[in-house]
Amino acid sequence: MKTQEDDLLVYDEDDAVKFILNYIPADNKEKINVDQVEYVLDVVYDYYEENGLIDEDSTEEASIDEEDMFKFILKCSKKDKMKLSEDDIQLILDGEFEYGKSLGIYREDEENE
């Protein structure tokens, strides 16, 4: 029987990057490249770590303040001189969310409440 823990093990960053690049609308594909997507995913991971949201020994769901995470990514991208607009970051995050949903990692509970 497949468990939630098994689902967490199938998250593959390379697959996530491909999925996100495929998810981005055609008119934005010229502005967003592999390096930028990988950068945002790395910063998301940093955000999770800094806020204690990663516990490899637990399969409990974490509550993520999406606005706070977005601000964190925006601040890091400006500091690191990444050429990412707010819209670019949001598109990457939307694509990552869709990838996670396709694996069963994320749910849309917030939208249904």
Secondary structure in CASP SS format (residue, H / E / C, confidence):
PFRMAT SS
TARGET T0000
AUTHOR 0000-0000-0000
METHOD secondary structure of the structure
MODEL  1
M C 1.00
K C 1.00
T C 1.00
Q H 1.00
E H 1.00
D H 1.00
D H 1.00
L H 1.00
L H 1.00
V C 1.00
Y C 1.00
D C 1.00
E H 1.00
D H 1.00
D H 1.00
A H 1.00
V H 1.00
K H 1.00
F H 1.00
I H 1.00
L H 1.00
N H 1.00
Y H 1.00
I C 1.00
P C 1.00
A H 1.00
D H 1.00
N H 1.00
K C 1.00
E C 1.00
K C 1.00
I C 1.00
N C 1.00
V H 1.00
D H 1.00
Q H 1.00
V H 1.00
E H 1.00
Y H 1.00
V H 1.00
L H 1.00
D H 1.00
V H 1.00
V H 1.00
Y H 1.00
D H 1.00
Y H 1.00
Y H 1.00
E H 1.00
E H 1.00
N C 1.00
G C 1.00
L C 1.00
I C 1.00
D C 1.00
E C 1.00
D C 1.00
S C 1.00
T C 1.00
E C 1.00
E C 1.00
A C 1.00
S C 1.00
I C 1.00
D C 1.00
E H 1.00
E H 1.00
D H 1.00
M H 1.00
F H 1.00
K H 1.00
F H 1.00
I H 1.00
L H 1.00
K H 1.00
C H 1.00
S H 1.00
K H 1.00
K H 1.00
D C 1.00
K C 1.00
M C 1.00
K C 1.00
L C 1.00
S C 1.00
E H 1.00
D H 1.00
D H 1.00
I H 1.00
Q H 1.00
L H 1.00
I H 1.00
L H 1.00
D H 1.00
G H 1.00
E H 1.00
F H 1.00
E H 1.00
Y H 1.00
G H 1.00
K H 1.00
S H 1.00
L H 1.00
G C 1.00
I C 1.00
Y C 1.00
R C 1.00
E C 1.00
D H 1.00
E H 1.00
E H 1.00
N H 1.00
E C 1.00
END
